[in-house]
Amino acid sequence: PILRGEWRLLPLVALGAMAAASYTLSVGPPRLKDLPLLKTLTPPLVVTAAFLLPPLLEGSLPFSPKVAAVACWLVTLLLANMLICDRRDIAGDRLSGVRSIPAVIGETPALLLAGAAVLLHGLTAAVLAFLDPAQRALWLGLALGGLACALPVVAATRQPRGETFYEWIVEGLFFVPPALLCLASLC
């Protein structure tokens, strides 16, 4: 914002930076990840806010049902990822007193919730296909491609997996939407 002269966004960027820092570092009161359930919810909400709040505040992106659906689409993808990763951390979270969603509800319910987030992610993309007729094929591709890639990953996490699986496969799910967008632009 400083380099672009967008002074109204500076407080938002500062707030986002503080939220990101206070997630893992003790900056003031307890870390965000130490507050009940926020370990799982903070990253999806902060990332979604970082994408959507600046253009909404600038007025270049008017709030609409489509924007709300895009926010839901993004939050559900990020939430599924966090649930899968936090499910892996249940023992450590319980030992250290961190009350992530998986540590509170348990391993199987956490995976079911991750699967539900993936299904809602796909359903939201399908809804976006009807809200955005000009991009209908793209959103349907994102719905089907996202489900085809993410549901097997959620199922695969039922078995113990190494760090490589989480770094390359679980985190790799974030590359599915851009890859599908790239393929769509070639067609």
MDAnalysis code that builds the backbone (N, CA, C; Angstrom):
import MDAnalysis as mda
import numpy as np

u = mda.Universe.empty(561, n_residues=187, atom_resindex=np.repeat(np.arange(187), 3), trajectory=True)
u.add_TopologyAttr("name", ["N", "CA", "C"] * 187)
u.add_TopologyAttr("resid", np.arange(1, 188))
u.add_TopologyAttr("resname", ["PRO", "ILE", "LEU", "ARG", "GLY", "GLU", "TRP", "ARG", "LEU", "LEU", "PRO", "LEU", "VAL", "ALA", "LEU", "GLY", "ALA", "MET", "ALA", "ALA", "ALA", "SER", "TYR", "THR", "LEU", "SER", "VAL", "GLY", "PRO", "PRO", "ARG", "LEU", "LYS", "ASP", "LEU", "PRO", "LEU", "LEU", "LYS", "THR", "LEU", "THR", "PRO", "PRO", "LEU", "VAL", "VAL", "THR", "ALA", "ALA", "PHE", "LEU", "LEU", "PRO", "PRO", "LEU", "LEU", "GLU", "GLY", "SER", "LEU", "PRO", "PHE", "SER", "PRO", "LYS", "VAL", "ALA", "ALA", "VAL", "ALA", "CYS", "TRP", "LEU", "VAL", "THR", "LEU", "LEU", "LEU", "ALA", "ASN", "MET", "LEU", "ILE", "CYS", "ASP", "ARG", "ARG", "ASP", "ILE", "ALA", "GLY", "ASP", "ARG", "LEU", "SER", "GLY", "VAL", "ARG", "SER", "ILE", "PRO", "ALA", "VAL", "ILE", "GLY", "GLU", "THR", "PRO", "ALA", "LEU", "LEU", "LEU", "ALA", "GLY", "ALA", "ALA", "VAL", "LEU", "LEU", "HIS", "GLY", "LEU", "THR", "ALA", "ALA", "VAL", "LEU", "ALA", "PHE", "LEU", "ASP", "PRO", "ALA", "GLN", "ARG", "ALA", "LEU", "TRP", "LEU", "GLY", "LEU", "ALA", "LEU", "GLY", "GLY", "LEU", "ALA", "CYS", "ALA", "LEU", "PRO", "VAL", "VAL", "ALA", "ALA", "THR", "ARG", "GLN", "PRO", "ARG", "GLY", "GLU", "THR", "PHE", "TYR", "GLU", "TRP", "ILE", "VAL", "GLU", "GLY", "LEU", "PHE", "PHE", "VAL", "PRO", "PRO", "ALA", "LEU", "LEU", "CYS", "LEU", "ALA", "SER", "LEU", "CYS"])
u.atoms.positions = np.array([
    [0.809, -1.217, 0.000],
    [0.000, 0.000, 0.000],
    [0.847, 1.274, 0.000],
    [1.991, 1.238, 0.670],
    [2.849, 2.427, 0.713],
    [3.393, 2.728, -0.678],
    [3.908, 1.706, -1.358],
    [4.484, 1.909, -2.686],
    [3.443, 2.340, -3.708],
    [2.225, 1.877, -3.535],
    [1.151, 2.219, -4.479],
    [0.340, 3.422, -4.023],
    [0.656, 3.968, -2.859],
    [-0.066, 5.141, -2.365],
    [-1.488, 4.824, -1.923],
    [-1.755, 3.600, -1.560],
    [-3.094, 3.198, -1.126],
    [-3.142, 3.224, 0.397],
    [-3.190, 4.412, 0.947],
    [-3.071, 4.629, 2.386],
    [-4.227, 4.028, 3.164],
    [-5.400, 3.925, 2.550],
    [-6.546, 3.349, 3.273],
    [-6.346, 1.871, 3.570],
    [-5.519, 1.206, 2.770],
    [-5.284, -0.223, 2.978],
    [-4.178, -0.499, 3.994],
    [-3.389, 0.513, 4.325],
    [-2.280, 0.308, 5.248],
    [-2.722, -0.260, 6.596],
    [-3.789, 0.260, 7.225],
    [-4.225, -0.351, 8.492],
    [-4.655, -1.814, 8.327],
    [-5.276, -2.135, 7.204],
    [-5.699, -3.511, 6.957],
    [-4.490, -4.433, 6.814],
    [-3.475, -3.981, 6.093],
    [-2.258, -4.777, 5.932],
    [-1.556, -4.943, 7.280],
    [-1.515, -3.879, 8.059],
    [-0.893, -3.961, 9.385],
    [-1.655, -4.940, 10.271],
    [-2.975, -4.891, 10.229],
    [-3.791, -5.817, 11.009],
    [-3.566, -7.258, 10.551],
    [-3.510, -7.478, 9.245],
    [-3.247, -8.813, 8.710],
    [-1.871, -9.318, 9.108],
    [-0.877, -8.426, 9.074],
    [0.477, -8.822, 9.478],
    [0.512, -9.182, 10.960],
    [-0.192, -8.411, 11.778],
    [-0.242, -8.722, 13.209],
    [-0.954, -10.051, 13.448],
    [-2.041, -10.298, 12.719],
    [-2.760, -11.566, 12.870],
    [-1.870, -12.730, 12.463],
    [-1.144, -12.575, 11.357],
    [-0.252, -13.642, 10.903],
    [0.866, -13.881, 11.917],
    [1.448, -12.795, 12.423],
    [2.538, -12.941, 13.398],
    [2.036, -13.526, 14.710],
    [0.866, -13.081, 15.148],
    [0.371, -13.552, 16.442],
    [-0.205, -14.959, 16.364],
    [-0.245, -15.530, 15.176],
    [-0.696, -16.911, 15.049],
    [0.333, -17.845, 15.690],
    [1.625, -17.589, 15.440],
    [2.657, -18.472, 15.976],
    [3.544, -17.807, 17.021],
    [3.674, -16.491, 16.959],
    [4.538, -15.785, 17.908],
    [3.708, -15.200, 19.034],
    [4.306, -15.100, 20.201],
    [3.615, -14.454, 21.317],
    [3.764, -12.947, 21.169],
    [2.797, -12.330, 20.532],
    [2.786, -10.881, 20.339],
    [1.626, -10.354, 21.180],
    [1.923, -9.943, 22.387],
    [0.857, -9.480, 23.273],
    [0.217, -10.650, 24.001],
    [-1.133, -10.682, 24.014],
    [-1.831, -11.773, 24.705],
    [-1.500, -13.124, 24.065],
    [-2.224, -14.169, 24.411],
    [-1.855, -15.492, 23.877],
    [-1.872, -15.525, 22.351],
    [-1.073, -16.456, 21.824],
    [-1.055, -16.640, 20.372],
    [-2.455, -17.017, 19.904],
    [-2.800, -16.646, 18.667],
    [-4.118, -16.995, 18.130],
    [-4.323, -18.506, 18.109],
    [-3.264, -19.261, 17.810],
    [-3.417, -20.710, 17.736],
    [-3.639, -21.340, 19.104],
    [-3.401, -20.576, 20.196],
    [-3.651, -21.096, 21.538],
    [-5.079, -20.834, 22.003],
    [-5.807, -20.001, 21.289],
    [-7.200, -19.718, 21.647],
    [-8.077, -20.834, 21.087],
    [-9.077, -21.282, 21.846],
    [-9.895, -22.416, 21.398],
    [-10.425, -22.246, 19.973],
    [-10.181, -23.258, 19.159],
    [-10.665, -23.420, 17.795],
    [-10.024, -22.480, 16.780],
    [-9.332, -21.424, 17.225],
    [-8.772, -20.461, 16.285],
    [-7.572, -20.993, 15.518],
    [-6.887, -22.011, 16.046],
    [-5.761, -22.585, 15.305],
    [-6.237, -23.054, 13.933],
    [-7.410, -23.625, 13.887],
    [-7.944, -24.159, 12.637],
    [-8.634, -23.090, 11.803],
    [-9.284, -22.136, 12.446],
    [-10.102, -21.160, 11.717],
    [-9.346, -19.924, 11.255],
    [-8.301, -19.515, 11.971],
    [-7.620, -18.261, 11.636],
    [-7.027, -18.248, 10.226],
    [-6.217, -19.235, 9.830],
    [-5.624, -19.147, 8.488],
    [-6.657, -19.041, 7.353],
    [-7.715, -19.868, 7.325],
    [-8.682, -19.698, 6.233],
    [-9.333, -18.315, 6.216],
    [-9.656, -17.797, 7.390],
    [-10.329, -16.497, 7.438],
    [-9.391, -15.354, 7.073],
    [-8.141, -15.415, 7.528],
    [-7.180, -14.352, 7.222],
    [-6.844, -14.353, 5.734],
    [-6.609, -15.520, 5.152],
    [-6.278, -15.586, 3.722],
    [-7.450, -15.103, 2.874],
    [-8.658, -15.536, 3.213],
    [-9.835, -15.078, 2.466],
    [-9.995, -13.572, 2.586],
    [-9.810, -13.049, 3.780],
    [-9.888, -11.595, 3.973],
    [-8.820, -10.877, 3.165],
    [-7.617, -11.440, 3.097],
    [-6.534, -10.805, 2.340],
    [-6.867, -10.729, 0.852],
    [-7.576, -11.725, 0.340],
    [-7.955, -11.707, -1.068],
    [-9.126, -10.766, -1.346],
    [-10.118, -10.770, -0.482],
    [-11.364, -10.096, -0.811],
    [-11.564, -8.713, -0.180],
    [-11.032, -8.490, 1.024],
    [-11.287, -7.209, 1.680],
    [-10.706, -6.006, 0.948],
    [-9.450, -6.046, 0.468],
    [-8.938, -4.850, -0.213],
    [-9.805, -4.385, -1.387],
    [-10.150, -5.274, -2.340],
    [-10.994, -4.768, -3.429],
    [-12.398, -4.368, -2.972],
    [-12.921, -5.033, -1.931],
    [-14.230, -4.638, -1.410],
    [-14.153, -3.241, -0.798],
    [-13.100, -2.974, -0.031],
    [-12.952, -1.664, 0.607],
    [-12.647, -0.565, -0.402],
    [-11.915, -0.905, -1.452],
    [-11.608, 0.077, -2.496],
    [-12.817, 0.366, -3.378],
    [-13.808, -0.499, -3.330],
    [-14.987, -0.319, -4.176],
    [-14.831, -0.903, -5.566],
    [-13.682, -1.563, -5.839],
    [-13.494, -2.155, -7.161],
    [-14.174, -3.519, -7.272],
    [-14.657, -4.026, -6.146],
    [-15.372, -5.303, -6.125],
    [-16.615, -5.122, -5.263],
    [-17.737, -4.801, -5.880],
    [-18.945, -4.609, -5.069],
    [-19.405, -5.936, -4.471],
    [-19.895, -5.854, -3.240],
    [-20.376, -7.072, -2.587],
    [-21.604, -7.581, -3.326],
    [-21.648, -8.875, -3.548],
    [-22.744, -9.506, -4.284],
    [-22.839, -10.962, -3.854],
    [-23.906, -11.647, -4.264],
    [-23.976, -13.090, -3.975],
    [-22.791, -13.859, -4.563],
    [-22.313, -13.412, -5.712],
    [-21.166, -14.075, -6.335],
    [-19.914, -13.912, -5.457],
    [-19.686, -12.712, -4.926],
    [-18.527, -12.482, -4.058],
    [-18.653, -13.329, -2.787],
    [-19.850, -13.404, -2.228],
    [-20.063, -14.227, -1.033],
    [-19.792, -15.704, -1.352],
    [-20.206, -16.148, -2.535],
    [-19.965, -17.538, -2.928],
    [-18.470, -17.794, -3.141],
    [-17.757, -16.832, -3.727],
    [-16.313, -16.983, -3.902],
    [-15.633, -17.064, -2.533],
    [-16.083, -16.245, -1.591],
    [-15.528, -16.300, -0.226],
    [-15.768, -17.678, 0.381],
    [-16.964, -18.215, 0.214],
    [-17.282, -19.555, 0.731],
    [-16.417, -20.605, 0.050],
    [-16.264, -20.482, -1.256],
    [-15.441, -21.422, -2.027],
    [-14.019, -21.433, -1.500],
    [-13.464, -20.250, -1.262],
    [-12.088, -20.150, -0.785],
    [-11.961, -20.642, 0.658],
    [-12.861, -20.228, 1.532],
    [-12.796, -20.640, 2.936],
    [-12.905, -22.152, 3.064],
    [-13.778, -22.783, 2.293],
    [-13.956, -24.231, 2.429],
    [-12.719, -25.001, 1.968],
    [-12.052, -24.521, 0.919],
    [-10.813, -25.163, 0.481],
    [-9.749, -25.039, 1.567],
    [-9.590, -23.831, 2.099],
    [-8.584, -23.593, 3.133],
    [-8.927, -24.329, 4.432],
    [-10.204, -24.370, 4.770],
    [-10.622, -25.057, 5.996],
    [-10.373, -26.557, 5.889],
    [-10.664, -27.152, 4.740],
    [-10.391, -28.584, 4.557],
    [-8.908, -28.859, 4.768],
    [-8.062, -28.013, 4.197],
    [-6.622, -28.167, 4.367],
    [-6.224, -28.076, 5.837],
    [-6.740, -27.086, 6.548],
    [-6.387, -26.910, 7.956],
    [-6.885, -28.080, 8.796],
    [-8.076, -28.567, 8.516],
    [-8.600, -29.712, 9.269],
    [-7.718, -30.942, 9.075],
    [-7.286, -31.170, 7.841],
    [-6.417, -32.315, 7.566],
    [-5.089, -32.156, 8.303],
    [-4.498, -30.966, 8.218],
    [-3.203, -30.747, 8.864],
    [-3.331, -30.759, 10.384],
    [-4.375, -30.138, 10.918],
    [-4.554, -30.136, 12.367],
    [-4.918, -31.521, 12.896],
    [-5.549, -32.344, 12.083],
    [-5.852, -33.714, 12.485],
    [-4.558, -34.468, 12.731],
    [-3.561, -34.193, 11.914],
    [-2.246, -34.802, 12.089],
    [-1.606, -34.357, 13.409],
    [-1.961, -33.161, 13.875],
    [-1.340, -32.569, 15.073],
    [-2.132, -32.822, 16.358],
    [-3.141, -33.680, 16.339],
    [-4.010, -33.861, 17.504],
    [-3.216, -34.180, 18.769],
    [-2.328, -35.145, 18.704],
    [-1.587, -35.545, 19.912],
    [-0.772, -34.382, 20.460],
    [-0.060, -33.681, 19.598],
    [0.737, -32.540, 20.040],
    [-0.123, -31.399, 20.560],
    [-1.249, -31.135, 19.878],
    [-2.144, -30.068, 20.337],
    [-2.698, -30.389, 21.719],
    [-3.119, -31.633, 21.918],
    [-3.664, -32.012, 23.232],
    [-2.586, -31.931, 24.305],
    [-1.382, -32.352, 23.973],
    [-0.286, -32.317, 24.928],
    [0.061, -30.884, 25.336],
    [0.014, -29.967, 24.357],
    [0.374, -28.573, 24.642],
    [-0.831, -27.725, 25.053],
    [-2.022, -28.316, 25.049],
    [-3.213, -27.585, 25.477],
    [-3.856, -26.743, 24.387],
    [-3.430, -26.923, 23.131],
    [-4.029, -26.182, 22.017],
    [-5.338, -26.864, 21.645],
    [-6.406, -26.089, 21.584],
    [-7.730, -26.653, 21.304],
    [-8.126, -26.382, 19.851],
    [-7.430, -27.070, 18.928],
    [-7.816, -26.991, 17.524],
    [-9.136, -27.750, 17.366],
    [-9.803, -27.543, 16.259],
    [-11.074, -28.246, 16.033],
    [-10.866, -29.769, 16.083],
    [-9.862, -30.331, 15.380],
    [-9.672, -31.779, 15.479],
    [-9.329, -32.263, 16.889],
    [-8.570, -31.472, 17.653],
    [-8.241, -31.880, 19.026],
    [-9.488, -31.901, 19.904],
    [-10.462, -31.058, 19.593],
    [-11.698, -30.997, 20.383],
    [-12.676, -32.093, 19.961],
    [-12.851, -32.281, 18.636],
    [-13.894, -33.217, 18.182],
    [-13.381, -34.623, 17.909],
    [-12.070, -34.789, 17.743],
    [-11.510, -36.114, 17.504],
    [-11.129, -36.339, 16.048],
    [-10.387, -37.425, 15.832],
    [-9.803, -37.713, 14.519],
    [-10.851, -38.003, 13.441],
    [-11.730, -38.957, 13.700],
    [-12.722, -39.318, 12.678],
    [-13.686, -38.171, 12.386],
    [-14.250, -37.513, 13.405],
    [-15.110, -36.367, 13.087],
    [-14.370, -35.258, 12.336],
    [-13.084, -35.071, 12.621],
    [-12.310, -34.044, 11.911],
    [-12.184, -34.395, 10.432],
    [-11.937, -35.676, 10.130],
    [-11.849, -36.080, 8.726],
    [-13.211, -35.990, 8.036],
    [-14.273, -36.325, 8.766],
    [-15.618, -36.167, 8.186],
    [-15.914, -34.698, 7.911],
    [-15.509, -33.831, 8.826],
    [-15.701, -32.394, 8.628],
    [-14.862, -31.894, 7.456],
    [-13.633, -32.407, 7.314],
    [-12.801, -32.037, 6.161],
    [-13.467, -32.487, 4.862],
    [-14.015, -33.704, 4.869],
    [-14.744, -34.182, 3.686],
    [-15.957, -33.324, 3.394],
    [-16.680, -32.919, 4.431],
    [-17.839, -32.038, 4.250],
    [-17.397, -30.684, 3.690],
    [-16.260, -30.172, 4.153],
    [-15.746, -28.896, 3.625],
    [-15.398, -29.038, 2.153],
    [-14.819, -30.180, 1.769],
    [-14.493, -30.424, 0.359],
    [-15.777, -30.493, -0.471],
    [-16.783, -31.194, 0.037],
    [-18.061, -31.273, -0.693],
    [-18.711, -29.898, -0.826],
    [-18.675, -29.102, 0.243],
    [-19.226, -27.749, 0.186],
    [-18.426, -26.884, -0.782],
    [-17.125, -27.109, -0.832],
    [-16.256, -26.412, -1.782],
    [-16.711, -26.705, -3.223],
    [-16.927, -27.988, -3.509],
    [-17.392, -28.364, -4.845],
    [-18.782, -27.841, -5.139],
    [-19.666, -27.912, -4.160],
    [-21.029, -27.402, -4.335],
    [-21.018, -25.894, -4.571],
    [-20.165, -25.189, -3.857],
    [-20.079, -23.734, -4.042],
    [-19.581, -23.404, -5.447],
    [-18.611, -24.167, -5.945],
    [-18.146, -23.950, -7.314],
    [-19.272, -24.207, -8.314],
    [-20.092, -25.219, -8.052],
    [-21.235, -25.490, -8.935],
    [-22.237, -24.337, -8.887],
    [-22.478, -23.794, -7.708],
    [-23.371, -22.628, -7.582],
    [-22.787, -21.452, -8.352],
    [-21.476, -21.254, -8.244],
    [-20.828, -20.161, -8.973],
    [-20.967, -20.338, -10.483],
    [-21.031, -21.576, -10.943],
    [-21.228, -21.819, -12.374],
    [-22.549, -21.230, -12.842],
    [-23.539, -21.222, -11.969],
    [-24.836, -20.660, -12.350],
    [-24.930, -19.165, -12.065],
    [-24.135, -18.681, -11.100],
    [-24.112, -17.243, -10.824],
    [-23.272, -16.481, -11.847],
    [-22.372, -17.181, -12.512],
    [-21.450, -16.554, -13.462],
    [-21.496, -17.303, -14.797],
    [-22.561, -17.075, -15.600],
    [-22.710, -17.828, -16.849],
    [-21.520, -17.695, -17.796],
    [-20.843, -16.558, -17.757],
    [-19.693, -16.368, -18.646],
    [-18.546, -17.309, -18.284],
    [-18.487, -17.735, -17.041],
    [-17.420, -18.620, -16.573],
    [-17.954, -19.990, -16.152],
    [-19.127, -20.353, -16.670],
    [-19.791, -21.586, -16.247],
    [-18.894, -22.821, -16.393],
    [-18.272, -22.990, -17.538],
    [-17.435, -24.175, -17.765],
    [-16.254, -24.199, -16.790],
    [-15.678, -23.039, -16.544],
    [-14.549, -22.965, -15.619],
    [-14.961, -23.380, -14.212],
    [-16.084, -22.827, -13.716],
    [-16.525, -23.158, -12.356],
    [-16.945, -24.617, -12.249],
    [-17.569, -25.161, -13.285],
    [-17.915, -26.587, -13.252],
    [-16.652, -27.446, -13.253],
    [-15.648, -27.024, -14.014],
    [-14.364, -27.726, -13.999],
    [-13.704, -27.670, -12.632],
    [-13.796, -26.497, -11.990],
    [-13.241, -26.361, -10.638],
    [-14.015, -27.217, -9.640],
    [-15.329, -27.312, -9.831],
    [-16.142, -28.146, -8.938],
    [-15.744, -29.609, -9.073],
    [-15.745, -30.104, -10.295],
    [-15.445, -31.525, -10.524],
    [-13.975, -31.847, -10.278],
    [-13.088, -30.989, -10.745],
    [-11.656, -31.216, -10.547],
    [-11.267, -31.139, -9.079],
    [-11.851, -30.174, -8.372],
    [-11.559, -30.048, -6.948],
    [-12.005, -31.271, -6.174],
    [-13.208, -31.740, -6.474],
    [-13.710, -32.940, -5.793],
    [-12.876, -34.162, -6.148],
    [-12.542, -34.308, -7.413],
    [-11.776, -35.475, -7.862],
    [-10.391, -35.528, -7.227],
    [-9.819, -34.376, -6.935],
    [-8.484, -34.339, -6.324],
    [-8.548, -34.375, -4.800],
    [-9.477, -33.639, -4.211],
    [-9.465, -33.456, -2.755],
    [-10.070, -34.625, -1.984],
    [-11.142, -35.210, -2.481],
    [-11.768, -36.293, -1.719],
    [-10.834, -37.489, -1.514],
    [-10.071, -37.913, -2.533],
    [-9.117, -39.008, -2.279],
    [-8.031, -38.632, -1.262],
    [-7.640, -37.357, -1.229],
    [-6.631, -36.927, -0.254],
    [-7.197, -37.028, 1.157],
    [-8.439, -36.579, 1.345],
    [-9.066, -36.688, 2.667],
    [-9.126, -38.158, 3.073],
    [-9.534, -39.018, 2.165],
    [-9.615, -40.455, 2.470],
    [-8.236, -41.024, 2.784],
    [-7.209, -40.574, 2.073],
    [-5.855, -41.103, 2.280],
    [-5.285, -40.723, 3.639],
    [-5.776, -39.655, 4.233],
    [-5.225, -39.223, 5.517],
    [-5.725, -40.087, 6.673],
    [-6.609, -41.025, 6.404],
    [-7.052, -41.942, 7.469],
    [-5.911, -42.830, 7.924],
    [-4.963, -43.064, 7.039],
    [-3.772, -43.860, 7.378],
    [-2.642, -42.900, 7.758],
    [-1.757, -43.333, 8.656],
    [-0.607, -42.479, 8.990],
    [0.219, -42.193, 7.734],
    [0.566, -40.948, 7.570],
    [1.341, -40.517, 6.397],
    [2.531, -39.696, 6.860],
    [3.581, -39.724, 6.061],
    [4.784, -38.969, 6.376],
    [4.639, -37.496, 6.038],
    [5.634, -36.749, 6.441],
    [5.637, -35.302, 6.203],
    [5.579, -34.977, 4.713],
    [6.226, -35.803, 3.893],
    [6.220, -35.572, 2.448],
    [4.802, -35.582, 1.892],
    [3.964, -36.485, 2.380],
    [2.572, -36.544, 1.928],
    [1.870, -35.214, 2.198],
    [2.068, -34.669, 3.394],
    [1.404, -33.416, 3.744],
    [1.984, -32.233, 2.983],
    [3.294, -32.222, 2.793],
    [3.925, -31.109, 2.090],
    [3.616, -31.109, 0.602],
    [3.580, -32.282, -0.020],
    [3.406, -32.342, -1.461],
    [1.974, -32.607, -1.900],
    [1.274, -33.457, -1.189],
    [-0.074, -33.824, -1.627],
    [-1.125, -32.909, -1.003],
    [-1.157, -32.810, 0.320],
    [-2.178, -31.988, 0.977],
    [-1.996, -30.524, 0.595],
    [-0.788, -30.011, 0.734],
    [-0.550, -28.616, 0.347],
    [-0.632, -28.451, -1.167],
    [-0.350, -29.517, -1.896],
    [-0.451, -29.468, -3.355],
    [-1.861, -29.237, -3.861],
    [-2.856, -29.501, -3.016],
    [-4.248, -29.228, -3.424],
    [-4.458, -27.758, -3.763],
    [-3.628, -26.877, -3.180],
    [-3.761, -25.446, -3.484],
    [-3.371, -25.127, -4.925],
    [-2.663, -26.050, -5.582],
    [-2.277, -25.824, -6.970],
    [-3.338, -26.298, -7.956],
    [-4.340, -27.035, -7.471],
    [-5.371, -27.555, -8.372],
    [-6.162, -26.420, -9.027],
    [-6.727, -25.456, -8.265],
    [-7.470, -24.383, -8.945],
    [-6.646, -23.600, -9.965],
    [-5.398, -23.156, -9.642],
    [-4.647, -22.442, -10.676],
    [-4.315, -23.320, -11.871],
    [-4.048, -24.613, -11.629],
    [-3.750, -25.506, -12.748],
    [-4.970, -25.650, -13.654],
    [-6.150, -25.781, -13.041],
    [-7.369, -25.871, -13.838],
    [-7.649, -24.566, -14.582],
    [-7.358, -23.439, -13.946],
    [-7.515, -22.142, -14.627],
    [-6.574, -22.040, -15.818],
    [-5.355, -22.512, -15.640],
    [-4.376, -22.493, -16.732],
    [-4.844, -23.378, -17.885],
    [-5.325, -24.579, -17.561],
    [-5.841, -25.470, -18.600],
    [-7.035, -24.841, -19.318],
    [-7.913, -24.187, -18.556],
    [-9.093, -23.558, -19.160],
    [-8.688, -22.450, -20.116],
    [-7.632, -21.726, -19.791],
    [-7.203, -20.620, -20.664],
    [-6.595, -21.149, -21.956],
    [-6.107, -22.391, -21.938],
    [-5.535, -22.984, -23.154],
    [-6.616, -23.510, -24.087],
    [-7.783, -23.800, -23.539],
    [-8.867, -24.372, -24.353],
    [-9.641, -23.313, -25.078],
])
